[in-house]
């Protein structure tokens, strides 16, 4: 995943804002403090962002983008459980992504006390929903704009949001930190229970004219 200089600057501001919000609270944090922590001028900060609360949007968005990139690599022949096991093998995840994940977990855990953070959080959820629609459509050889696909994606994204909130609050507020395996299991169960279309299991290859097997993506390429 490559980013521009401006995008990197936005992410830097978001990380600084997140740390300040967690340390002092949103109301007690000023735009000047965020700009100083990020090493930019106040003028530049307000050119990037419309409000101080919006400063964390790039961090939530980056988390959703990373998940979307993982979804795009979900092999057709494996289940959601196996996909999550592979995607969230922490021995293969960059330290920067892990640190960002910790910030996001603590921000999510504060949503009840900091309602100003809800808007950027829900914006990220919407990005996840769009990415999920693409994956569901790809796995089932459908269009991501079809109503049934969009409905399923919305239900799954909402279920994932509930899991994120539940696990984050339990971990931060009560010290109930699940293992990666437990988190993946709860997430997979939530996705399956929310699914209105059968995309969680391996896709059955479709037969070719010559008797061999073809996956939806290959069929699409062969038709062009």
Secondary structure in CASP SS format (residue, H / E / C, confidence):
PFRMAT SS
TARGET T0000
AUTHOR 0000-0000-0000
METHOD secondary structure of the structure
MODEL  1
X C 1.00
X C 1.00
X C 1.00
X C 1.00
X H 1.00
X H 1.00
X H 1.00
X H 1.00
X H 1.00
X H 1.00
X H 1.00
X H 1.00
X H 1.00
X H 1.00
X H 1.00
X H 1.00
X H 1.00
X H 1.00
X H 1.00
X H 1.00
X H 1.00
X H 1.00
X H 1.00
X H 1.00
X C 1.00
X C 1.00
X C 1.00
X C 1.00
X C 1.00
X C 1.00
X H 1.00
X H 1.00
X H 1.00
X H 1.00
X H 1.00
X H 1.00
X H 1.00
X H 1.00
X C 1.00
X C 1.00
X C 1.00
X H 1.00
X H 1.00
X H 1.00
X H 1.00
X H 1.00
X H 1.00
X H 1.00
X C 1.00
X C 1.00
X C 1.00
X C 1.00
X H 1.00
X H 1.00
X H 1.00
X H 1.00
X H 1.00
X H 1.00
X H 1.00
X H 1.00
X H 1.00
X H 1.00
X H 1.00
X H 1.00
X H 1.00
X H 1.00
X H 1.00
X H 1.00
X H 1.00
X H 1.00
X H 1.00
X H 1.00
X C 1.00
X C 1.00
X C 1.00
X C 1.00
X C 1.00
X C 1.00
X C 1.00
X H 1.00
X H 1.00
X H 1.00
X H 1.00
X H 1.00
X H 1.00
X H 1.00
X H 1.00
X C 1.00
X C 1.00
X H 1.00
X H 1.00
X H 1.00
X C 1.00
X C 1.00
X H 1.00
X H 1.00
X H 1.00
X H 1.00
X H 1.00
X H 1.00
X H 1.00
X H 1.00
X H 1.00
X H 1.00
X H 1.00
X H 1.00
X H 1.00
X H 1.00
X H 1.00
X C 1.00
X C 1.00
X C 1.00
X C 1.00
X C 1.00
X H 1.00
X H 1.00
X H 1.00
X H 1.00
X H 1.00
X H 1.00
X H 1.00
X H 1.00
X H 1.00
X H 1.00
X H 1.00
X H 1.00
X H 1.00
X H 1.00
X H 1.00
X H 1.00
X H 1.00
X H 1.00
X H 1.00
X H 1.00
X H 1.00
X H 1.00
X H 1.00
X H 1.00
X H 1.00
X H 1.00
X C 1.00
X C 1.00
X C 1.00
X C 1.00
X C 1.00
X C 1.00
X H 1.00
X H 1.00
X H 1.00
X H 1.00
X H 1.00
X H 1.00
X H 1.00
X H 1.00
X H 1.00
X H 1.00
X H 1.00
X H 1.00
X H 1.00
X H 1.00
X H 1.00
X H 1.00
X H 1.00
X H 1.00
X H 1.00
X H 1.00
X H 1.00
X H 1.00
X H 1.00
X H 1.00
X H 1.00
X H 1.00
X H 1.00
X H 1.00
X C 1.00
X C 1.00
X C 1.00
X C 1.00
X C 1.00
X H 1.00
X H 1.00
X H 1.00
X H 1.00
X H 1.00
X H 1.00
X H 1.00
X H 1.00
X H 1.00
X H 1.00
X H 1.00
X H 1.00
X H 1.00
X H 1.00
X H 1.00
X C 1.00
X C 1.00
X C 1.00
X C 1.00
X C 1.00
X C 1.00
X C 1.00
X C 1.00
X C 1.00
X C 1.00
X C 1.00
X E 1.00
X E 1.00
X C 1.00
X C 1.00
X C 1.00
X C 1.00
X C 1.00
X E 1.00
X E 1.00
X C 1.00
X H 1.00
X H 1.00
X H 1.00
X H 1.00
X H 1.00
X H 1.00
X H 1.00
X H 1.00
X C 1.00
END
